[in-house]
Amino acid sequence: MSNGKPATPREMIWIGAIFAGVGLYFILVGLSVLPIPGGPRNLHAPLWVVVCAGLPFFLGGLAVMLQGFGKANAAGELPADTPNWIRVAHSLMVVAIFACFAVIGTWVALAGESGQFSSGFGVGIGRAMFGLGAIICWAITVGMAMSCLRKLRSSRKGAPAATAQP
């Protein structure tokens, strides 16, 4: 049960580290550094898809950690004096997360194992639904990239001019 109080920066860093660790596990499985749980027969997708499934957890965890380090407010917005590298890294992570969702949906729609679709409507409907989801994810990815670019440009324009050091 929530007490309605936003997470502290320290809590955000810990929560982010846990999610990043979960994502790192799947990335390492996808890169064949760690064994596949249940063995290779348990794998129903190429290993690169496993990497794409781990990246959103990993990058999302890192993004939450950056918000903690940057002392974001309860809405997740970084303060005006946050270093630009944090803003850029955070924006790139958000776009990459949506791109991973889009890549996974695209793979399922175009090349996923047809035996994994178990609806009464047939394989074609399942692929079409994943294809529609992938198109939506690609649209969100493009929209997020454009939004992040706008925010980064406006934060640069609003930044105080650098003063020359003697």
C-alpha positions in Angstrom: 0.0 0.0 0.0 1.4 3.4 -1.0 1.8 6.1 1.5 1.6 8.8 -1.3 5.1 10.0 -0.7 7.4 10.1 -3.7 10.6 8.1 -3.7 13.7 9.8 -2.4 16.7 10.1 -4.7 18.4 7.3 -2.7 15.4 5.0 -3.1 15.3 5.8 -6.9 18.9 4.8 -7.2 18.3 1.5 -5.5 15.1 0.7 -7.4 16.8 1.6 -10.7 19.8 -0.6 -9.8 17.5 -3.6 -9.2 15.8 -3.2 -12.6 19.1 -2.6 -14.3 20.4 -5.8 -12.8 17.4 -7.8 -14.0 17.9 -6.3 -17.5 21.6 -7.1 -17.4 20.8 -10.7 -16.6 18.7 -11.1 -19.8 21.3 -9.1 -21.8 24.0 -11.5 -20.7 21.8 -14.5 -21.5 21.2 -13.1 -24.9 24.9 -12.5 -25.4 25.6 -16.2 -24.4 27.6 -15.1 -21.4 25.1 -16.8 -19.1 23.3 -20.1 -19.8 19.7 -20.1 -21.1 17.3 -21.0 -18.3 16.0 -24.5 -19.1 18.5 -25.0 -21.9 18.5 -24.0 -25.5 15.3 -26.0 -26.2 13.5 -23.6 -24.0 14.4 -20.7 -26.2 11.7 -19.6 -28.8 13.4 -16.6 -30.3 16.9 -15.6 -31.5 19.3 -14.5 -28.8 19.3 -10.9 -30.1 15.5 -10.8 -29.2 16.5 -11.8 -25.6 18.9 -8.9 -25.6 16.2 -6.6 -26.9 13.9 -7.9 -24.1 16.6 -7.1 -21.4 17.5 -3.7 -22.7 14.3 -1.9 -21.6 14.7 -3.2 -18.0 18.4 -2.3 -18.0 18.0 1.2 -19.6 14.8 1.9 -17.6 16.8 1.1 -14.4 19.6 3.4 -15.5 17.1 6.1 -16.4 15.6 5.9 -12.9 19.1 6.0 -11.4 19.9 9.1 -13.4 16.7 10.7 -12.1 17.8 9.9 -8.6 21.3 11.3 -9.2 19.8 14.3 -10.9 17.3 14.8 -8.0 14.2 14.7 -10.2 10.9 15.9 -8.7 7.9 13.6 -8.1 6.8 13.9 -11.7 10.3 12.7 -12.8 11.4 16.0 -14.2 15.0 17.0 -13.8 15.8 20.4 -12.2 17.0 23.2 -14.5 20.6 23.0 -13.3 20.9 19.3 -14.2 24.0 18.7 -16.3 23.2 18.4 -20.0 24.9 15.0 -20.3 22.3 13.6 -17.8 19.5 15.0 -19.9 20.9 13.6 -23.2 21.6 10.2 -21.7 18.1 10.1 -20.1 16.5 11.0 -23.4 18.5 8.5 -25.4 17.5 5.7 -22.9 13.8 6.6 -23.2 13.9 6.4 -27.1 16.0 3.2 -27.0 13.4 1.6 -24.7 10.6 2.2 -27.1 12.7 1.1 -30.0 13.3 -2.2 -28.3 9.6 -2.7 -27.9 9.1 -1.9 -31.5 11.9 -4.3 -32.7 10.4 -7.2 -30.6 6.9 -6.6 -31.9 8.2 -6.4 -35.5 10.1 -9.6 -35.1 7.1 -11.5 -33.7 4.9 -10.1 -36.5 7.3 -11.0 -39.3 9.3 -14.0 -38.1 7.9 -15.3 -34.8 7.2 -19.0 -34.5 3.7 -19.6 -35.8 3.2 -22.4 -33.3 3.3 -19.9 -30.5 0.1 -18.2 -31.7 -2.7 -20.0 -30.0 -5.8 -18.0 -30.7 -8.9 -19.4 -32.4 -8.5 -16.8 -35.1 -5.4 -18.3 -36.6 -1.8 -17.2 -37.1 -2.7 -14.4 -39.5 -4.6 -12.4 -36.8 -1.9 -12.9 -34.2 0.8 -11.6 -36.6 -1.5 -8.7 -37.6 -2.0 -7.7 -34.0 1.7 -7.8 -33.2 2.3 -5.9 -36.5 -0.2 -3.3 -35.4 1.5 -3.1 -32.0 4.9 -2.8 -33.6 3.6 0.1 -35.8 2.3 1.9 -32.7 5.6 1.3 -30.9 7.6 2.7 -33.9 5.3 5.7 -34.0 5.8 6.3 -30.3 9.6 5.9 -30.8 9.7 8.5 -33.5 7.4 10.8 -31.4 9.6 10.4 -28.3 12.7 11.1 -30.3 11.2 14.3 -31.7 10.0 15.3 -28.2 13.4 14.6 -26.7 15.1 16.7 -29.4 12.8 19.6 -28.8 13.3 19.5 -25.0 17.1 19.2 -25.4 17.1 22.1 -27.8 15.0 24.3 -25.6 17.1 23.5 -22.5 20.2 24.6 -24.4 18.5 27.9 -25.5 17.3 28.5 -21.9 20.7 27.8 -20.4 22.7 30.8 -19.2 25.5 31.9 -21.4 28.9 30.7 -20.4 31.1 33.4 -18.9 34.8 33.7 -19.8 37.2 32.8 -17.0 40.1 35.2 -16.5 
